[in-house]
Every structure is written in C-alpha cells, then in structure tokens.
Amino acid sequence: MFTNNFDGYVDGLQRTLTSIGVSSSVIDLSSFVTSSTDLLNTIKEYAAKNMNTIMSTTADVGVAFAQFFIALLLSIYFLAEKDKLKSGGSRFLKAVFKDQYEKVSYIIKQSDKILNCYIVYNLIDALVVGIINAIFMGIVGLPYAGLVSVVVAVFNIIPTFGPAIGAVIGGFLLLLVEPWYAAAFLIFTAILQTLDGYVIKPKLFGDSLGVSGLWILIGIVTGGKMLGVVGILLAIPTVAILDMIYHKYLLPFLEQKDE
C-alpha cells in the first residue's frame, strides 16, 4: 500500500509546500524520488552494498532472542526451585548476619514487595496510556485504533526507547493510509509520553510505593544520567527501597544518636 501510494504522498507534500509559500524551485521533491519504483531500486542498492552490516545486525538480533529464551528457561527453573532457594538463602543469611538477621530479612522482604508493586503498576501505567491513546484515535477518527493502541501500550512497558519504538510503528501504520494521520498521532504521542513521564508515572508510583513523586522524578533523571537505560529501569524501585531503609532504620538511628 505504501509503495502504490508513494507517488501520491510526494505530490501531496509538494502541493502542501507550495501552498505555504515554498515553491518547487526551492524544494523539488520530484528530483529526489520520482516514483515508488525509484524508491524500491534505492532500497535494493542499499541492501546490496550493506549486506555485511545487515547480516551482522540480523545475527545480533538472533543472539538477543536466544539469550531471552535462555533467560526464560532459567526463570522457570528458579520458580520451580524457589522453596529450596528461599530455605537455603535464609540459612545463609542467619549464619552470616546472626543478630542482624531480622533487619536484613525485613529489608529483603520489603524490597521484594516494592519490586512486585513496581512491575504491577508499570503494567497499569501501560494500560492507562493505551486506553488514552485509543480514546484520542477514536475521537479524531484515526484508523487501526485498537491495533495501534495495543502496540503503544506494550512498548510503553519498555523504559526509555519503548515509547519511541511504539510511536514509530504506530506512525508507520497510519502513514500507509494518510500522512496527516501519522502526523496527528505522533504529535499526540509526544504530548502523552511527556505527561506520562513527568506526571502520570511519578504520581502513580509515588502513591503505590509510598514515595514522593518528586523523589521518583529525581531518581529517574539521576539514574539516566549515571547508568543510562539501566539506571532509568532501576530508578523507581531503587528510590523506593532507599526511602524505606531511610525511614525504617537510618532516621531512627540518627534520632537516637542525638539523644
């Protein structure tokens, strides 16, 4: 569909540029790509010249899928042996920490609870974003509202790059129908993701984990600056765990010390 309609996209964009005062003498799209056939030939030439890069990237993707499959198998084995692992871990902690075992055990249990809440509310956040996106597309009358909204919701679970990937996929699907559909969708997605990152997520995780939304926002920014994607992924549960340790142990210790 995209290939068959490509000539119309180029002509429509050229007319739009002309209507806003940019003449064909300034920007002539026909001299860039005259037809969809030229575009396909360009893609073929690029693929032939960069076959090594394409094969290398494909191999990397294959390795990533293999690692994911191995991790999935390992998680199944860990879940199957969880009772033995918990029993052995408890004995080890008692032997190492002795009198401090209760405190260490409490921190581990609370950290586990925080991580579970983080996963659950991350899924809820993705669902909220998907529903808002579906409502917008339904009101505006954009096609593929269900499909695109599911894609946006699923990729919203992935930190940092996930929303961008979902926006690109959704925008491309809409581009096949009408370029202005894609433009409207991408503009709304940029606004929605900004609200999600700086309003919805801090509020949602702050209320559920008992941490100020301000500290969550600071944690996300700091984690991203220090560790990149990994820092953003771990920022929210890390802030929640540190906040729990501070209020449960560090603050009472400092207050007793002053007395």
C-alpha positions in Angstrom: 0.0 0.0 0.0 2.8 2.4 0.9 4.6 1.6 -2.4 1.5 2.0 -4.5 0.6 5.3 -2.9 4.1 6.8 -2.7 3.7 9.0 -5.8 0.6 10.5 -4.2 2.4 11.2 -1.0 5.2 13.0 -2.8 2.7 15.0 -4.9 0.6 15.9 -1.8 3.6 17.0 0.1 4.8 19.1 -2.8 1.4 20.8 -3.1 1.4 21.5 0.7 4.9 23.1 0.4 3.7 25.2 -2.5 0.5 26.3 -0.5 2.6 27.6 2.4 4.9 29.5 0.1 7.7 27.1 -0.7 7.9 26.8 -4.4 9.2 23.8 -6.4 12.2 25.9 -7.4 13.3 25.8 -3.8 12.4 22.3 -2.9 11.6 19.9 -5.7 10.7 16.5 -4.3 10.3 15.0 -7.8 14.0 15.4 -8.3 14.6 13.5 -5.0 12.4 10.5 -5.6 10.3 10.5 -8.8 8.4 7.3 -8.2 7.9 4.3 -5.9 10.0 2.3 -8.4 13.0 4.5 -7.8 12.5 4.1 -4.1 12.5 0.3 -4.4 15.6 0.4 -6.5 17.3 2.6 -4.0 16.4 0.1 -1.2 17.8 -2.8 -3.3 21.0 -1.0 -4.0 21.4 -0.1 -0.3 20.8 -3.7 0.7 23.4 -5.0 -1.8 26.1 -2.5 -0.7 25.5 -3.1 3.0 24.8 -6.8 3.1 27.5 -7.4 5.7 26.0 -4.8 8.1 22.5 -6.2 7.6 23.7 -9.8 8.2 25.6 -8.7 11.3 22.6 -6.9 12.7 20.4 -9.9 12.0 22.9 -12.1 13.8 22.8 -9.8 16.8 19.0 -9.9 16.8 19.2 -13.7 16.7 21.6 -13.8 19.7 19.3 -11.5 21.6 16.3 -13.8 21.0 18.5 -16.8 22.1 19.5 -15.0 25.3 15.9 -14.2 26.0 14.9 -17.8 25.6 17.7 -19.0 27.9 16.6 -16.4 30.5 13.0 -17.6 30.2 14.1 -21.2 30.9 16.3 -20.1 33.8 13.4 -18.2 35.3 11.2 -21.4 35.1 13.9 -23.4 36.9 14.2 -20.7 39.6 10.5 -20.7 40.1 10.4 -24.5 40.3 13.2 -24.5 43.0 12.0 -21.3 44.8 11.2 -23.1 48.1 14.6 -24.7 48.3 16.4 -21.5 47.3 14.5 -19.5 49.9 15.3 -22.0 52.6 19.0 -22.1 51.7 19.2 -18.4 51.4 17.5 -17.9 54.8 20.0 -20.3 56.5 22.9 -18.5 54.8 21.7 -15.1 56.0 21.3 -16.4 59.5 24.8 -17.7 59.5 26.3 -14.5 58.1 24.4 -11.8 59.9 23.4 -13.6 63.1 21.9 -10.9 65.4 21.2 -8.6 62.5 19.3 -11.3 60.6 15.8 -9.9 61.4 16.7 -6.5 60.0 18.3 -7.9 56.8 15.3 -10.3 56.4 12.9 -7.3 56.7 14.8 -5.3 54.1 14.8 -8.2 51.7 11.0 -8.9 52.1 10.1 -5.2 51.7 12.4 -4.9 48.7 10.6 -7.9 47.1 7.2 -6.3 47.8 8.4 -3.0 46.3 9.7 -4.7 43.1 6.4 -6.6 42.8 4.4 -3.4 43.1 6.7 -1.7 40.6 6.0 -4.4 38.0 2.2 -4.4 38.6 1.9 -0.6 38.4 4.2 -0.4 35.4 1.7 -2.7 33.6 -1.2 -0.5 34.9 0.6 2.6 33.5 1.0 0.9 30.1 -2.7 0.1 30.2 -3.7 3.7 31.0 -1.5 5.0 28.2 -3.0 2.5 25.7 -6.6 3.5 26.7 -5.9 7.2 26.4 -4.3 6.7 23.0 -7.4 4.6 21.9 -9.8 7.3 23.1 -7.9 10.0 21.2 -7.7 8.0 18.0 -11.4 7.2 18.3 -12.4 10.8 18.8 -10.2 12.0 15.9 -11.3 9.2 13.7 -7.9 7.6 13.0 -7.9 4.0 11.6 -6.4 1.0 13.3 -7.2 2.5 16.8 -7.2 -0.9 18.5 -4.0 -2.3 16.9 -2.0 0.9 17.3 -3.1 1.4 20.9 -2.1 -2.2 21.8 1.3 -1.6 20.2 1.7 1.7 22.1 0.7 0.0 25.4 3.0 -3.0 25.0 6.1 -0.9 24.1 5.3 1.6 26.9 6.4 -1.1 29.3 10.0 -0.8 28.0 11.8 2.1 29.5 13.3 5.0 27.5 13.2 3.6 24.0 10.0 1.6 24.2 7.6 4.5 23.8 9.6 5.8 20.8 9.5 2.4 19.1 5.7 2.1 19.7 5.3 5.6 18.2 7.4 4.7 15.1 5.4 1.5 14.5 2.0 3.2 15.0 3.1 6.2 12.9 4.2 4.0 10.0 0.9 2.1 10.0 -1.0 5.3 9.8 1.4 6.7 7.2 0.3 3.9 4.9 -3.3 5.3 5.0 -2.7 9.1 5.2 0.4 11.1 6.1 -1.6 13.6 8.1 -3.0 10.7 10.3 0.6 9.8 11.1 1.5 13.5 11.9 -1.5 13.9 14.3 -0.7 10.6 16.0 3.0 11.4 16.5 2.2 14.9 17.9 -0.3 13.5 20.4 2.1 10.7 21.3 4.8 13.2 22.1 2.4 15.1 24.4 1.1 11.9 26.0 4.6 10.5 26.7 5.7 13.8 28.2 2.7 13.7 30.6 3.3 10.1 31.3 6.9 10.5 32.2 6.6 13.7 34.3 3.1 13.5 35.7 1.4 10.0 35.5 4.3 7.8 36.4 5.6 9.9 39.4 2.1 10.2 40.7 1.2 6.5 40.2 4.4 5.1 41.5 4.6 7.7 44.3 1.2 6.8 45.7 1.6 3.0 45.3 5.1 2.8 46.7 4.7 5.5 49.3 7.4 7.7 47.9 7.2 11.3 46.9 6.7 11.8 43.2 9.4 14.5 43.3 12.0 11.9 44.5 10.9 9.4 41.9 11.4 12.1 39.2 14.8 13.0 40.6 15.7 9.3 40.7 14.7 8.8 37.1 16.8 11.8 35.9 19.8 10.8 38.1 19.6 7.1 37.1 19.5 8.0 33.5 22.5 10.3 33.8 24.6 7.8 35.7 23.7 4.4 34.1 21.6 5.2 31.0 18.8 2.8 30.2 19.6 0.5 33.2 19.6 3.5 35.5 16.1 4.5 34.3 14.8 1.0 34.6 16.0 0.6 38.2 15.5 4.2 39.4 11.9 3.9 40.7 12.4 0.6 42.8 15.8 1.8 44.0 14.4 5.1 45.2 11.6 3.3 47.0 14.0 0.8 48.7 16.3 3.6 49.8 13.3 5.6 51.2 12.2 2.5 53.1 15.7 2.0 54.6 16.0 5.7 55.5 12.7 5.9 57.4 12.9 2.4 59.0 16.5 2.4 60.2 18.7 5.4 59.3 16.4 8.1 60.6 15.6 6.4 63.9 19.3 5.7 64.4 20.2 9.3 63.9 17.5 10.4 66.3 18.7 8.1 69.0 22.2 9.2 68.4 21.3 12.8 69.0 19.6 11.9 72.3 
